[in-house]
Amino acid sequence: MAARIDRRFQRLAAERRAALVAFIMAGDPDPATSLALLKALPAAGADVIELGMPFTDPMADGPPVQAAGLRALRAGQTLVATLAMVAAFRAEDLETPVVLMGYFNPIYVYGVGRFIGDARTSGVDGLIVVDCPPEEDDELCLPAREGGLCFVRLATPTTDDNRLPAVLANTGGFLYYVSVAGVTGSAAPNFDTVGEAVERLKRHTSLPVAVGFGIKDARSAASIASVADGVVVGSALVEAVRSSLDHGKASPSTVPAVTALVKSLSRSLQGVTK
């Protein structure tokens, strides 16, 4: 439900701290370990969860997230299985928002109407679909909104004031600001520039602004938290998965490695008031 995202950001705004938005890839490195990770994230300090829908041609993702998607696909992850993961998570956690992130092709193959209904039933709160521009809102964005799901848009350093109204028109939940030009896991953001960009975006919208791409550790997360409503970390978490693997398979250290990083990131945000 969209209200779950709104409630979470409202609570954090009252606490004057930024949200930690944690991304993992559904099914990476295997369905069971991925579900264990998903269930462990809130207790480790994740305020919002982005769950990747693995796809064979993830054009906006850098090598770490691409590799995570391929590991998941090789392990048999499907969109049906991803929705089932959310349902299993939601059976134990009714409060933490879950946003599915990915590409339109798997949703189109699944069937837009069927997907929206199944996502809502599973307990999904919102969608980030990076290859659905505002000009094609009729395809997925508007049906998703009508079905009770937030449609989270991305703004980039090249999104100027002329383009922003179209980007913001049907956006819900929060606005995701891509802090660097390029793919996920690329160069570190310029923190002064990010602060200026967030200020500009906030002149155009009352939505929370979460910043992602290039945030790899507690120090960079804290810097972003001082200017944004949310800090999105993805590539660093999927790299923690990869580095924990034993000959490509999950090891006893896989879940602890990821949750340790999430705890470190969460602690860094606790000390930053807005």
Secondary structure, DSSP 8 states (H G I E B T S, - for coil): -HHHHHHHHHHHHHHT--EEEEEEETTSS-HHHHHHHHHHHHHHT-SEEEEE---S--TT--HHHHHHHHHHHHTT--HHHHHHHHHHHHTT-SSS-EEEEE-HHHHHHH-HHHHHHHHHHHT--EEEETT--GGGTTTTHHHHHHTT-EE--EE-TT--TTTHHHHHTT--S-EEEE-SSSSTT-S---HHHHHHHHHHHHTT--S-EEEESS--SHHHHHHHHTT-SEEEE-HHHHHHHHHH-BTTB--TTHHHHHHHHHHHHHHHHHT---
